[in-house]
């Protein structure tokens, strides 16, 4: 099944194993909220996306959003999980100003989705299977702003009532890398499914990370829950810090208290949240305003039939078409990337060559320019043409970069036309290459002399010939002809 | 089943109800009377019966995913003891 490198923490008294479980809140992609007709759009004027239901005005009753339910089912199917045809909404009771009803409608004992599984891809092509414990639907709370006034807190309920999926993993992760990999993979799957936009900056996905340590093979240690971890990178940092902290406490003779801690992204550390102790008694009970949620198996089957090809399946298919596990992993991580790659193939480029070109050349360029695939100027079709011209020896790899540069700046330029119009075709003609070589030799007699003692100078000659031909000569041909002409042995 | 006074006080605190010693005593008596009354249900054998969350034979009604509500922040502020612009304003709750 899974291959996994043990990554224990080495404490002063020996190795410790880290045990990690995650709870991820993912905002359901929907137009309206879970129980009201108010908009879910981000960034509206304070309290503009709030209905009387969301503000918990007396007498208001919740009516569930069908699409939010179906998105949860879709996500459950994507996680290969049990779909519960009957589930129940409960009230989770606590007081906070951004929770106007004094309770959150959630699901407790009977969630809509039960056990499933997710496969984490690790660097080097290893994979780890992580169990999904459950997925349930619940309302988001509003937002409290504490920094607007010295004595008051400002409350915006725009987010209150937005549908969330809380996805809970089993404590199956054993390193910071695996924890980060879990969040990364979950985000990828949700985005493929279209059930959550995965925008962590806007808070569409938020992770709580449960961390404990133990001696390898022993029973689970006491865990701490780290809240407020809002990026894949921070998950890794938070786990590293927290596990090390726990080991230090235990080795110094202390014990770990079960508590909720906050991750401070600026300092890269976790610290305890004060109070909250008693607040953990939520007194759940079934919400009398809502009937049990009953689904038809036929509808679940219909949703299953519309599931897209997910990253794991796509990766397997890409590997079968000749890509390395690493390349396939890079290309399937984002659906947009995979679609772009597939469009290059569909327009005639070869798979392996396209993957190399995208990963080694085009993505590097996007990174340098700080652009994403969606807002970059070169179409999949244009990149496909460039790759095809290289594969068929029409242009050299070096010229390909120049062509990309031109197409990058002249948005609608056709790469084929660029090559023809600017005479960038690769020179494969032996006569022309020999002429260029003779010219370089004639101009550099002393270098020819030096070459006898220093065979490494051959590379310099190749460079000069390439320069002479404006980079258009076929480098393999130049190399071969040059060696013959100057009588350089291959070992040279 | 019955509740002791400490439990009554704890429940009150969780519900943000301020009870003095005497009120807590009254509340304990009342709650225990209610619990004793409900406890009559224990006489029914419910082994093998799934817990019931509603007695209404009706399916949960569903709504289409269409924005039909909101857009009246000024109205929402009308009952708020304090507001600023279209924010609700409450006593500082951060530690």
Interface residues (C-beta under 8 A of the other chain):
Chain A: X30 X31 X32 X36 X37 X38 X39 X45 X46 X47 X48 X49 X50 X51 X52 X53 X54 X55 X63 X64 X65 X66 X67 X68 X69 X88 X93 X95 X96 X97 X144 X145 X146 X148 X149 X150 X151 X152 X153 X154 X155 X156 X157 X274 X275 X278 X281 X283 X286 X288 X290 X291 X292 X293 X294
Chain B: X13 X14 X16 X53 X54 X56 X58 X59 X60 X61 X62 X63 X64 X65 X66 X67 X68 X69 X70 X71 X73 X76 X77 X82 X84 X85 X86 X87 X88 X89 X90 X91 X92 X93 X94 X95
